[in-house]
Amino acid sequence: MEETEALEGAIPHSADCELFKEPVKKRRRSHHDWKFQAFPSAEQSALKEYEKLECRTRRVLSNTYQKLIQSVFLDDSIPSGLKYLINRLLALIEKPPLEPVYVGFLGITGAGKSSLINALIQQAMFLPVSGESVCTSCIVQVSSGCCEQYEAKIHLLSDQEWKAELKDLTKLLHRAEWSGEEEAETWDRDDAAAEAARKLQMLYGHGADRKHYEDLLRMKPRGRIPTSRTITLKAEEAGELSVKLDPFIRTQRRDWDGESAETPIWPLIKYVEVILPKSSLIPEGVVLVDIPGTGDFNSKRDEMWKKTIDKCSMIWVISDIERVSGGKAHEDLLSESIKACQRGFCRDIALVVTKTDKLHLQEYLRERKMGNQAIQSQREAVLQRNEIIKLQRNKILKEKLKRKLPADSKVLEASDLVYTVSAHEYWQQALLTEEESEIPKLREYIRKRLLDKKRRLVTKYVTEAFGLLLLTDTFNSEENLLTEQLNMGGLRQFVEEKMELLEKAIEQCFARIEQPLRTGVQVARASYRRILGACLVRSRGNQGFHQTLKAVCLKNGVYASRTLARIDLNEALSQPIYDQIDPVFGGIFRDGKPTAPALMQHIDAFKQSLEKRMAEIGVRSGWKHDGYKRSFLIQEISAILGSLESHILRRKRKIYESVTSSIQNDLKPCYEEAAQITGKKACERMKDAIRRGVERQVAEGLFERAQERMWHQFRQLKPGITEKVKGSITTMLTLAAPQGDGLYKELADVRNEQKEMEKLHRSLREVAENAQLRRGMQDFLLRMSPSKAGPHGTKL
């Protein structure tokens, strides 16, 4: 931990010293209750209680910190234990109250992502929705804040990032390099070339697509580019901001005179943040993320596309009712979401089927062979069809998740994996009620996730704070926390023995991946020609494909378009390996039910063995009636081991992606060779260069090297875990061991803070019980309420 590492050296006696840094003061809000207005009354009460607990805990910590600083400020030397305590206090004081809950809306163009977000935030036309044009052109993050105005921040690519893309775009469009009838005939029909030309024309004007890289560098862009690379828009009303924002996030739209209605700097936009004023529907702490298409040709935007998916704790794959049965782009996005569960923070995946009000009644009745007997109206048909879709797609999605994730993953326990929504009916209610549009159901799900997260974080925060205040008691007392009986009890030796067992358990846990890796390599070697052929051969031949293939080579095997399915040769070649390792990989890093092979289960077992030993020593040392002493050690062990989770999560992504990264790195020379090919039959010659390069690398051990690199990442993670645990536990035992007479006697008196913290810690259970009681009462009232009527008063 950074705080621990900072304590190991001598602290300079200086006003600038990090130790004496003032905690960042939290800005007070003038209207406190608005934060909870998106929640029902029972949940509001629970949130207010948790918020009050957290605020009072921060105040106690801050008071303790100030007292300790004042008591040691003029000392020439400060004991290492006290440095540890002060830095821990400061870190806890400045810890953010709640990390945002990111909800990713992942879907191809026209799936209804923007319409769905508009309905959720109760602003019908806020984000551009599909009409005759392709709409949202970049990642858009929507959240609510404490501001009174509507605000948007447009973040642009840096100058360096744009120059890198400009170089690739000009390489792709350099017509002088292409000759022959095939290329001349198909130029205008190539999606990669068309998108590249449009970007350059947009930024530099007509004819820019025919200029060289050096010429364009000397040209001045048509639009004004701020030096900060950020554009801020503000408005009093949602509609006003929507009009201002529209040109920045809408793409491929034409005015009546045929001219583009987009802003000239659209190609430079990286992502957009939209902050709504106090919302009664979307609570603070939730970020709705509109993630368009399947990536981007720009490397930085494409990297951000993946990272944005990975940081989402919830991913909703959006598909309209007419495309829900498949399509490569839809399946790719679903696969990307499942991979986010493996490599990122995602814990929930759902399929959200949009535009479910669309239904041709006569065709539906004929397909169902019902005649007019069972179904009496369009409304009944829509409701029936929606239930059928839910049952069918829920089964298919669950089977797909079972193939990729451990059998006891939390996502598989979800009662609803599929939602059938209609933004149109949410507004019009011609066929369906507001509830039947399922927009309120999605809002409720978001609120529940945020409330659960807040409950967990506050419980952890108060518990950790309580442990720190117990630690101050040991420093401020003549009575040692542990007597020499602790050492006689062999706790240090016990820790060393348990650390050895933990290392062996982690080795066995990681060893489970070896066999699936070997099997995956064998399958990959047997199938790579077929996979490569499927990627390189098009049903229409090379027509409209050669510039796309060149774009693939320029980007080391990856081409991401806003409108077409993503092409990733490296991922395709590595997929047989992932098919084999996915369930085992997910099992190693699972955070669901306690399961013996899971990594965190071994760490938890280590923690429990230490706690048990503490209890045994406590009884022998006279702690039977003084639980505080044992509580400090147990709380501190929990805090130390809890910090490992974020470390493991960060490393998990690198481990998971190591196979694809290895293959991409090894194939880079063949991509570079293919990208240089020009002239007649260039497309076929590029394909041949890629095939030869892959064949050569496979013969030299392409897949075996990928296997070894993943296994190497696992081997590196083990010492990273054990060294962190051992170092932190050793520090904690040093603090708890006898320190010598009078070492901390002159420390500030923080007994009042200790008593207050003790009360707050006891309050945790009471708050949880109150919240449970309110939920039970709320559920009872909902069950007892009369059934809701249809849009025209028809009983359901």
C-alpha positions in Angstrom: 0.0 0.0 0.0 1.2 3.5 -0.8 0.6 4.6 2.7 2.7 1.9 4.2 5.6 2.4 1.7 5.7 6.1 2.6 6.4 5.3 6.2 9.5 3.2 5.8 11.9 6.1 5.3 12.6 9.0 7.6 10.2 11.9 7.4 11.7 15.3 6.8 11.0 18.0 9.4 9.3 20.3 6.9 6.0 22.1 6.5 5.7 20.5 3.1 5.9 17.0 4.5 3.1 14.7 3.2 2.6 13.6 6.8 1.4 17.1 7.9 -0.7 17.7 4.8 -4.1 19.0 5.7 -7.0 16.8 4.7 -8.9 17.9 1.7 -12.1 19.5 3.1 -15.3 18.2 1.6 -17.5 20.9 0.1 -20.7 21.3 2.0 -23.9 21.0 0.0 -26.6 23.5 0.7 -29.4 21.1 -0.2 -28.5 17.8 1.3 -31.7 15.8 0.7 -31.8 16.2 -3.1 -29.2 13.5 -3.5 -31.8 10.9 -2.4 -34.9 12.1 -4.2 -34.5 9.5 -6.9 -35.2 6.8 -4.3 -38.5 5.6 -2.7 -39.0 6.8 0.9 -37.8 3.6 2.5 -34.6 3.6 0.5 -34.2 7.3 1.2 -34.3 6.7 4.9 -31.6 4.0 4.7 -29.3 6.1 2.5 -29.7 9.1 4.9 -28.7 6.9 7.8 -25.7 5.5 6.0 -24.7 9.0 4.9 -25.0 10.3 8.4 -22.8 7.4 9.7 -20.2 8.1 7.1 -20.1 11.9 7.8 -19.8 11.4 11.5 -17.0 8.9 11.0 -15.1 11.4 8.8 -15.5 14.0 11.5 -14.2 11.7 14.2 -11.2 10.7 12.0 -10.5 14.4 11.2 -10.5 15.4 14.8 -8.2 12.5 15.7 -5.9 13.4 12.9 -5.6 17.1 14.0 -4.9 16.1 17.6 -2.2 13.7 16.7 -0.5 16.2 14.3 -0.5 18.9 17.0 1.0 16.5 19.6 4.0 15.5 17.4 4.4 18.6 15.1 7.6 19.9 16.9 9.2 16.5 17.6 12.5 15.8 15.9 11.7 12.2 15.3 8.4 10.3 15.1 8.1 6.6 15.8 7.3 4.5 12.7 4.1 3.2 14.2 2.8 6.7 14.6 3.7 7.6 11.0 1.8 4.6 9.9 -1.3 5.6 11.9 -1.3 9.2 10.8 -0.9 8.3 7.1 -3.7 5.7 7.4 -6.0 8.3 9.0 -5.3 10.9 6.2 -5.9 8.3 3.5 -9.2 7.3 5.1 -10.3 10.9 5.6 -9.7 11.7 1.9 -11.1 8.5 0.5 -14.0 9.2 -1.9 -17.5 8.5 -0.4 -18.6 6.4 -3.4 -16.9 5.4 -6.7 -19.4 5.9 -9.6 -21.5 3.1 -10.7 -21.0 2.9 -14.5 -23.8 1.4 -16.6 -22.7 0.7 -20.1 -25.2 0.8 -23.0 -23.5 -1.3 -25.7 -25.2 -1.7 -29.1 -24.8 -1.2 -32.8 -26.0 2.0 -34.5 -29.8 2.4 -34.4 -30.3 -0.2 -31.6 -32.0 2.5 -29.5 -29.3 3.3 -26.9 -29.8 7.1 -27.0 -33.6 6.8 -26.9 -33.4 4.5 -23.9 -31.1 6.9 -22.0 -33.4 9.8 -22.9 -36.3 7.9 -21.3 -34.4 7.0 -18.2 -33.4 10.6 -17.6 -36.9 11.9 -18.6 -35.7 14.0 -21.5 -37.4 12.9 -24.7 -35.0 14.3 -27.3 -31.9 15.1 -25.3 -29.4 12.8 -27.0 -29.8 12.5 -30.8 -31.9 9.5 -31.8 -32.0 7.5 -35.0 -33.8 9.0 -37.9 -32.5 8.9 -41.4 -28.9 9.2 -40.2 -26.4 7.5 -38.0 -26.4 9.3 -34.7 -24.2 9.3 -31.6 -20.6 9.4 -32.9 -18.6 9.2 -29.7 -18.8 7.9 -26.1 -21.2 10.0 -24.1 -21.3 9.8 -20.3 -24.5 11.1 -18.6 -24.7 11.7 -14.8 -26.5 14.0 -12.4 -24.7 16.4 -10.1 -25.2 19.2 -7.6 -25.1 22.0 -10.2 -28.2 24.0 -11.0 -27.5 24.1 -14.8 -27.1 21.6 -17.5 -23.5 21.2 -18.5 -21.5 19.3 -21.1 -17.7 18.9 -21.5 -16.4 17.9 -24.9 -12.9 16.3 -24.6 -10.7 16.4 -27.7 -7.8 14.3 -28.9 -4.4 15.8 -28.0 -2.3 17.2 -30.9 -0.1 14.1 -30.7 -3.0 11.7 -30.8 -4.5 13.4 -33.8 -1.2 13.4 -35.7 -0.9 9.7 -35.2 -4.4 9.1 -36.7 -3.8 11.6 -39.5 -0.8 9.7 -40.6 -2.8 6.4 -40.8 -5.7 8.1 -42.6 -3.4 9.5 -45.3 -1.7 6.2 -45.8 -5.1 4.6 -46.2 -6.3 7.3 -48.7 -3.1 7.8 -50.8 -4.7 7.1 -54.2 -1.4 7.5 -56.0 -0.3 4.3 -54.5 -3.2 2.4 -56.0 -3.6 1.4 -59.6 -5.4 -1.1 -61.7 -9.1 -1.5 -62.7 -10.1 -3.4 -59.5 -9.0 -0.6 -57.2 -10.4 2.2 -59.2 -13.8 0.6 -59.5 -14.2 -0.2 -55.9 -12.7 2.9 -54.2 -16.0 4.6 -53.5 -17.6 1.5 -52.1 -15.0 0.9 -49.4 -16.3 1.8 -46.0 -12.9 2.3 -44.4 -11.8 4.7 -47.2 -15.2 6.5 -47.2 -15.0 7.1 -43.4 -11.3 8.3 -43.6 -12.1 10.7 -46.5 -15.1 12.2 -44.6 -13.0 12.8 -41.5 -10.3 14.7 -43.5 -12.9 16.7 -45.5 -14.7 17.6 -42.3 -11.7 19.0 -40.6 -9.7 20.5 -43.5 -12.4 21.0 -46.3 -13.1 19.5 -49.7 -10.1 17.9 -51.4 -8.3 17.2 -48.1 -8.6 13.4 -48.8 -6.3 13.8 -51.8 -3.5 15.6 -49.9 -0.4 14.1 -48.3 0.3 14.0 -44.5 2.9 16.8 -44.6 0.5 19.1 -46.6 -2.3 18.6 -44.1 0.0 19.3 -41.2 0.6 22.7 -42.6 -3.2 23.4 -43.2 -5.3 25.2 -40.6 -8.4 23.2 -39.5 -11.8 24.7 -40.4 -13.0 24.8 -36.8 -11.5 26.6 -33.8 -9.6 24.2 -31.5 -9.2 25.4 -27.9 -5.7 25.0 -26.4 -7.2 23.2 -23.4 -8.6 20.6 -25.8 -11.8 20.8 -23.8 -15.0 22.6 -24.8 -17.6 23.4 -22.0 -21.2 24.1 -22.8 -23.8 25.3 -20.3 -27.5 25.9 -20.4 -30.5 26.6 -18.1 -32.8 24.1 -19.9 -32.2 20.6 -21.2 -33.5 21.5 -24.7 -31.1 24.4 -24.9 -28.1 22.2 -24.1 -29.3 19.6 -26.5 -29.2 22.0 -29.3 -25.7 23.2 -28.4 -24.5 19.7 -28.0 -26.1 18.2 -31.1 -23.4 19.1 -33.6 -20.7 17.6 -31.5 -22.2 14.1 -31.0 -24.4 13.7 -34.1 -22.7 12.3 -37.2 -23.5 11.6 -40.9 -26.4 14.1 -40.9 -27.1 16.4 -43.8 -29.1 19.6 -43.9 -31.7 20.2 -46.6 -29.1 21.8 -48.9 -26.9 18.7 -48.7 -24.2 20.3 -46.5 -23.1 18.6 -43.4 -24.7 19.8 -40.2 -21.8 18.5 -38.0 -19.2 20.6 -36.3 -16.0 20.8 -38.3 -13.9 19.5 -35.4 -16.0 16.3 -35.0 -13.1 14.0 -35.9 -11.1 15.3 -33.0 -13.7 14.5 -30.3 -12.6 11.8 -27.9 -15.6 11.6 -25.6 -18.3 13.8 -24.0 -19.4 14.2 -20.4 -23.0 15.5 -19.7 -23.9 16.6 -16.2 -27.6 17.0 -15.4 -28.8 19.1 -12.5 -30.4 17.5 -9.5 -32.3 14.5 -10.8 -35.3 12.9 -9.3 -34.8 9.8 -11.5 -31.1 9.1 -11.8 -29.3 9.4 -8.4 -25.9 11.0 -8.0 -23.1 8.4 -8.3 -24.6 6.7 -11.4 -23.1 7.3 -14.8 -25.0 6.1 -17.9 -22.5 5.5 -20.8 -23.7 5.5 -24.4 -21.0 3.3 -26.1 -21.5 3.5 -29.9 -20.6 1.0 -32.5 -17.8 -1.6 -32.1 -14.8 0.6 -31.5 -12.9 3.3 -33.5 -10.2 3.5 -36.1 -8.3 6.0 -33.9 -6.1 4.0 -31.5 -6.8 6.2 -28.5 -10.5 6.2 -29.0 -10.5 2.5 -29.6 -8.5 1.9 -26.4 -10.9 4.1 -24.5 -13.8 2.1 -26.0 -12.5 -1.0 -24.4 -11.5 0.6 -21.1 -14.9 2.2 -20.8 -16.5 -1.2 -21.2 -14.2 -2.7 -18.6 -14.9 -0.1 -16.0 -18.7 -0.6 -16.2 -20.1 -2.6 -13.3 -23.3 -3.2 -15.3 -23.5 -3.8 -19.1 -26.7 -3.7 -21.0 -26.4 -5.1 -24.5 -29.0 -3.1 -26.5 -30.7 -4.7 -29.5 -33.9 -3.7 -31.2 -36.7 -6.3 -31.5 -36.1 -6.8 -35.2 -32.4 -7.7 -34.7 -32.5 -9.6 -31.5 -32.2 -13.0 -33.1 -28.6 -12.4 -34.1 -26.3 -10.7 -36.5 -22.5 -10.8 -36.2 -22.2 -7.3 -34.7 -24.8 -8.1 -32.0 -23.0 -11.4 -31.1 -19.6 -9.6 -31.1 -20.9 -7.1 -28.6 -22.4 -9.8 -26.4 -19.0 -11.6 -26.4 -17.3 -8.3 -25.6 -19.6 -7.9 -22.6 -18.8 -11.4 -21.3 -15.1 -10.7 -21.7 -15.6 -7.6 -19.6 -16.8 -9.9 -16.8 -13.5 -11.8 -17.1 -11.1 -8.9 -17.4 -12.9 -5.9 -15.9 -15.2 -4.8 -13.1 -18.5 -6.0 -14.7 -20.7 -8.0 -12.4 -24.0 -7.8 -14.3 -24.9 -8.4 -17.9 -28.4 -8.1 -19.4 -29.9 -8.0 -22.8 -32.2 -5.0 -23.3 -34.6 -5.5 -26.2 -35.8 -2.1 -27.5 -38.7 -0.9 -29.7 -40.9 -3.7 -28.5 -44.0 -1.8 -29.4 -43.3 -2.7 -33.0 -45.5 -5.6 -34.1 -47.6 -6.4 -37.2 -50.6 -8.0 -35.7 -51.8 -10.1 -38.7 -48.3 -11.4 -39.4 -47.8 -12.3 -35.7 -51.1 -14.2 -35.5 -50.3 -16.1 -38.7 -46.8 -17.0 -37.5 -48.3 -18.2 -34.1 -51.1 -20.0 -35.9 -53.6 -18.6 -33.5 -56.2 -17.0 -35.6 -58.1 -14.3 -33.7 -59.3 -16.5 -30.8 -56.6 -16.2 -28.2 -55.4 -12.6 -29.0 -57.9 -9.8 -29.0 -55.8 -6.7 -29.5 -52.4 -5.3 -30.5 -51.6 -4.7 -26.9 -52.2 -8.3 -25.9 -50.1 -9.5 -28.8 -47.2 -7.2 -27.8 -47.3 -8.3 -24.2 -47.4 -12.0 -25.2 -44.6 -11.6 -27.7 -42.5 -9.8 -25.2 -42.9 -12.6 -22.7 -41.9 -15.2 -25.4 -38.8 -13.1 -26.3 -37.8 -13.0 -22.6 -38.1 -16.7 -22.1 -36.3 -17.5 -25.3 -33.5 -15.0 -25.0 -33.0 -15.6 -21.3 -32.4 -19.3 -22.0 -30.0 -18.6 -24.8 -28.1 -15.9 -22.9 -27.8 -18.1 -19.8 -26.4 -21.0 -21.8 -23.9 -18.7 -23.4 -22.8 -17.3 -20.0 -22.6 -20.8 -18.5 -20.1 -21.8 -21.3 -17.9 -18.8 -20.4 -18.3 -18.2 -16.7 -18.1 -20.3 -13.6 -21.4 -22.1 -12.8 -21.9 -20.1 -9.5 -21.2 -16.7 -10.9 -23.5 -13.9 -9.5 -24.6 -12.9 -13.0 -26.2 -16.4 -13.5 -28.3 -15.9 -10.3 -30.0 -12.8 -11.7 -33.8 -13.3 -12.0 -33.9 -11.0 -15.0 -31.3 -11.3 -17.8 -33.6 -9.9 -20.5 -35.7 -6.8 -20.5 -38.2 -5.8 -23.1 -38.5 -2.0 -23.3 -40.2 0.6 -25.4 -39.1 4.2 -25.1 -41.9 5.2 -27.5 -44.6 3.6 -25.3 -43.0 5.1 -22.2 -43.8 8.6 -23.6 -47.1 7.8 -25.6 -48.7 5.0 -23.6 -50.9 4.2 -26.5 -50.5 0.4 -26.1 -48.6 -0.1 -22.9 -48.6 1.4 -19.5 -45.5 3.2 -18.1 -44.7 0.1 -16.0 -45.1 -2.2 -19.0 -42.6 -0.2 -21.0 -40.1 -1.5 -18.3 -38.3 1.9 -18.1 -39.2 2.2 -14.4 -37.9 -1.4 -13.9 -34.5 -0.5 -15.2 -34.4 2.6 -13.0 -35.3 0.5 -10.0 -32.5 -1.9 -10.8 -29.9 0.9 -11.0 -31.1 2.3 -7.7 -30.8 -1.1 -6.0 -27.2 -1.5 -7.2 -26.2 1.9 -6.0 -27.9 1.4 -2.6 -26.2 -2.0 -2.2 -22.8 -0.5 -3.0 -23.3 2.4 -0.6 -24.2 0.0 2.2 -21.1 -2.2 1.6 -18.7 0.8 1.4 -20.0 2.5 4.5 -19.9 -0.7 6.5 -16.3 -1.2 5.4 -15.4 2.4 6.0 -16.8 2.6 9.5 -15.3 -0.8 10.4 -11.8 0.3 9.2 -12.1 3.6 11.0 -13.0 1.8 14.2 -9.8 -0.3 13.9 -7.7 2.8 13.5 -9.1 4.4 16.6 -8.4 1.2 18.5 -4.8 1.5 17.3 -4.5 5.0 18.7 -5.5 3.5 22.1 -2.5 1.2 22.0 -0.1 4.1 21.3 -1.6 6.2 24.1 -1.6 3.7 26.8 1.0 2.3 29.2 -0.6 -1.1 28.8 0.7 -2.9 25.8 -1.8 -4.4 23.4 0.1 -7.7 23.4 2.2 -9.1 26.2 5.3 -11.2 25.8 2.8 -14.1 25.9 2.0 -13.2 22.3 5.5 -14.0 21.2 5.5 -17.1 23.4 2.3 -18.1 21.7 4.3 -18.1 18.5 2.1 -15.8 16.5 4.9 -14.6 14.2 5.9 -18.2 13.5 2.3 -19.1 13.0 2.0 -16.3 10.4 5.1 -17.5 8.6 3.8 -21.1 8.4 0.4 -19.9 7.2 2.1 -17.7 4.5 3.9 -20.8 3.2 0.6 -22.6 3.0 -1.0 -19.6 1.3 1.8 -19.6 -1.3 1.2 -23.3 -2.1 -2.6 -22.8 -2.2 -2.1 -19.9 -4.7 0.2 -22.1 -6.8 -2.4 -24.9 -6.9 -5.1 -22.4 -7.7 -3.2 -20.9 -10.7 -2.0 -24.4 -11.8 -5.6 -25.1 -12.8 -5.2 -22.9 -15.9 -2.3 -24.9 -17.3 -4.3 -27.8 -18.8 -7.0 -25.6 -20.5 -4.1 -23.4 -21.9 -2.4 -26.4 -23.4 -5.7 -27.7 -24.9 -6.5 -24.3 -26.2 -3.1 -24.1 -28.0 -3.8 -27.5 -29.6 -7.2 -26.3 -30.8 -5.8 -23.0 -32.1 -3.1 -24.8 -34.1 -5.7 -27.1 -35.6 -8.1 -24.3 -36.6 -6.0 -21.2 -37.4 -6.2 -21.6 -41.2 -10.0 -21.9 -41.1 -10.3 -18.9 -38.8 -8.0 -16.8 -40.9 -9.8 -17.7 -44.1 -13.1 -16.7 -42.6 -11.7 -13.3 -41.7 -10.0 -12.6 -45.1 -12.5 -14.1 -47.6 -15.6 -12.0 -48.4 -18.7 -13.3 -50.2 -18.5 -10.4 -52.6 -14.8 -11.0 -53.3 -12.5 -8.1 -52.9 -15.0 -5.5 -53.9 -15.1 -2.8 -51.3 -12.6 -4.6 -49.0 -9.1 -3.8 -50.0 -8.8 -0.4 -48.2 -10.6 -2.0 -45.2 -7.9 -4.8 -45.2 -5.2 -2.1 -45.4 -6.8 -0.4 -42.4 -6.6 -3.7 -40.5 -2.9 -3.9 -41.3 -2.2 -0.3 -40.4 -3.7 -1.0 -37.0 -1.8 -4.3 -36.3 -4.7 -6.6 -37.1 -7.6 -4.6 -35.9 -10.2 -2.4 -37.7 -12.9 -0.8 -35.7 -15.7 1.0 -37.5 -18.6 3.0 -36.1 -21.1 1.2 -38.3 -19.7 -2.2 -39.2 -18.7 -5.3 -37.3 -15.3 -5.1 -35.6 -12.5 -7.0 -37.4 -9.8 -8.3 -35.0 -7.5 -11.0 -36.5 -5.5 -11.4 -33.3 -8.6 -11.9 -31.2 -10.0 -14.3 -33.8 -6.8 -16.4 -33.8 -6.7 -16.5 -30.0 -10.4 -17.3 -29.5 -9.9 -21.1 -29.4 -7.6 -20.6 -26.4 -10.1 -18.4 -24.6 -12.9 -20.9 -25.3 -10.9 -23.4 -23.3 -9.7 -21.2 -20.4 -12.7 -18.9 -19.8 -14.6 -21.0 -17.2 -11.4 -21.8 -15.3 -10.1 -18.2 -15.5 -13.5 -16.9 -14.2 -13.4 -19.5 -11.4 -9.9 -18.3 -10.2 -10.9 -14.7 -10.0 -14.6 -15.1 -9.0 -16.0 -12.9 -6.3 -19.3 -14.7 -5.8 -20.0 -17.7 -3.5 -17.1 -19.1 -1.5 -15.6 -21.8 -3.6 -12.4 -23.7 -2.8 -10.5 -23.1 -6.0 -11.1 -19.3 -6.1 -8.1 -17.1 -5.3 -9.9 -14.8 -2.9 -11.2 -17.9 -1.0 -7.6 -18.9 -0.2 -6.9 -15.4 1.0 -10.1 -15.4 3.1 -9.0 -18.7 4.6 -5.7 -17.2 5.6 -7.5 -14.3 7.2 -9.8 -16.6 9.2 -6.9 -18.7 10.4 -5.2 -15.6 11.8 -8.4 -14.4 13.4 -8.9 -17.7 15.1 -5.3 -17.6 16.4 -5.9 -14.1 17.7 -8.9 -15.3 19.6 -6.9 -18.2 21.2 -4.1 -15.8 22.3 -6.6 -13.3 23.5 -8.2 -15.9 25.9 -4.7 -16.9 27.3 -3.7 -13.2 27.6 -6.7 -12.1 29.5 -8.6 -10.5 26.6 -11.7 -12.5 27.4 -13.6 -9.5 28.7 -11.8 -6.9 26.5 -12.7 -7.4 22.9 -11.1 -4.1 21.8 -7.6 -5.5 21.7 -8.5 -8.5 19.5 -10.8 -6.3 17.4 -7.9 -4.0 16.4 -5.8 -6.9 15.1 -8.8 -8.4 13.3 -9.9 -5.1 11.8 -6.4 -4.4 10.6 -6.0 -7.8 9.0 -9.3 -7.3 7.2 -8.2 -3.9 5.9 -4.8 -5.2 4.7 -6.3 -8.2 2.9 -9.2 -6.2 1.6 -6.8 -3.8 -0.2 -5.5 -6.8 -2.2 -8.8 -7.0 -4.2 -8.1 -3.9 -6.2 -4.5 -5.0 -6.8 -5.8 -8.3 -8.2 -8.5 -6.6 -10.3 -5.9 -4.4 -11.9 -3.6 -7.3 -12.8 -6.5 -9.5 -13.9 -7.0 -7.5 -17.1 -3.4 -7.7 -18.1 -3.3 -11.4 -17.5 -6.5 -12.0 -19.5 -5.4 -9.9 -22.5 -1.9 -11.4 -22.6 -2.8 -14.1 -25.1 -4.2 -11.7 -27.7 -1.5 -9.1 -27.0 1.2 -11.8 -27.5 -0.3 -12.9 -30.8 -0.6 -9.2 -32.0 3.0 -8.4 -31.0 4.4 -11.5 -32.8 2.3 -10.8 -36.0 3.2 -7.1 -36.1 6.0 -7.6 -38.8 3.6 -9.4 -41.1 1.0 -6.6 -40.7 3.6 -4.0 -41.4 4.7 -5.9 -44.5 1.2 -6.2 -45.8 0.4 -2.5 -45.2 3.2 -1.5 -47.6 1.8 -3.4 -50.5 0.5 -1.3 -53.4 -0.3 -1.6 -57.0 -2.2 -4.1 -59.0 -3.9 -7.0 -57.2 -2.8 -5.4 -53.9 -5.7 -6.9 -51.9 -4.8 -10.5 -52.8 -1.1 -9.8 -52.2 -1.9 -8.4 -48.8 -3.9 -11.5 -47.9 -1.0 -13.7 -49.1 1.4 -11.7 -47.0 -0.8 -12.1 -43.9 -1.2 -15.8 -44.5 2.5 -16.4 -45.0 3.3 -14.4 -41.9 0.8 -16.3 -39.8 2.1 -19.7 -41.1 5.7 -18.7 -40.3 4.8 -17.6 -36.8 2.7 -20.6 -36.1 5.6 -22.9 -37.1 7.9 -20.9 -34.8 5.5 -21.3 -31.8 3.0 -18.4 -32.0 0.4 -20.0 -29.8 3.0 -21.6 -27.4 4.6 -18.2 -26.8 1.1 -16.8 -26.0 0.6 -19.7 -23.6 3.9 -19.0 -21.9 3.3 -15.3 -21.6 -0.1 -15.8 -19.9 1.5 -18.3 -17.5 4.3 -15.9 -16.8 1.7 -13.2 -15.8 0.1 -15.7 -13.4 3.6 -16.5 -11.9 4.2 -12.7 -11.4 0.9 -12.2 -9.6 1.7 -14.8 -6.9 4.7 -13.0 -5.3 2.8 -9.7 -5.8 0.1 -11.0 -3.5 2.3 -12.8 -0.9 4.8 -10.0 -0.5 2.0 -7.4 0.0 0.4 -9.6 2.6 3.6 -10.5 4.4 4.9 -7.0 4.5 1.6 -5.5 5.8 1.0 -8.3 8.4 4.6 -7.9 9.7 4.1 -4.1 10.0 0.8 -4.7 11.9 2.4 -7.2 14.3 5.3 -4.7 14.9 2.8 -2.1 15.9 0.9 -4.4 18.2 4.0 -5.8 19.9 5.5 -4.3 23.1 7.0 -0.9 22.4 8.8 -0.1 25.7 7.8 2.0 28.7 6.5 5.5 28.1 7.1 5.6 24.3 3.6 6.9 23.6 2.5 8.4 26.9 2.6 12.0 25.8 0.3 11.4 22.8 -2.9 13.5 22.5 -5.9 12.4 24.4 -8.4 10.9 21.9 -10.6 9.0 24.3 -13.7 11.0 23.3 -13.1 10.2 19.6 -12.7 6.5 20.6 -16.0 6.4 22.4 -17.8 8.2 19.5 -16.3 5.7 17.0 -17.4 2.8 19.2 -21.0 4.1 19.1 -20.8 4.5 15.3 -19.5 1.0 14.9 -22.4 -0.4 17.0 -24.9 1.7 15.0 -24.0 -0.3 11.8 -26.1 -3.2 12.8 -29.0 -1.0 13.8 -29.0 0.8 10.5 -28.9 -2.5 8.6 -31.8 -3.8 10.6 -33.8 -0.7 10.1 -33.2 -0.8 6.3 -34.3 -4.5 6.2 -37.5 -3.7 8.2 -38.4 -0.8 5.8 -37.8 -3.0 2.8 -40.1 -5.6 4.2 -42.9 -3.1 4.9 -42.5 -1.6 1.4 -42.7 -5.0 -0.3 -45.9 -5.8 1.8 -47.5 -2.5 0.7 -46.7 -3.2 -2.9 -48.2 -6.7 -2.7 -51.4 -5.3 -1.1 -51.8 -2.5 -3.7 -54.5 -3.0 -6.4 -53.4 -4.2 -9.8 -52.4 -1.5 -12.2 -54.7 -0.7 -15.2 -53.7 -0.6 -18.9 -53.2 2.7 -20.8 -56.9 3.2 -21.4 -58.1 1.9 -18.0 -58.1 -1.8 -19.0 -57.3 -4.1 -16.2 -54.2 -6.3 -16.8 
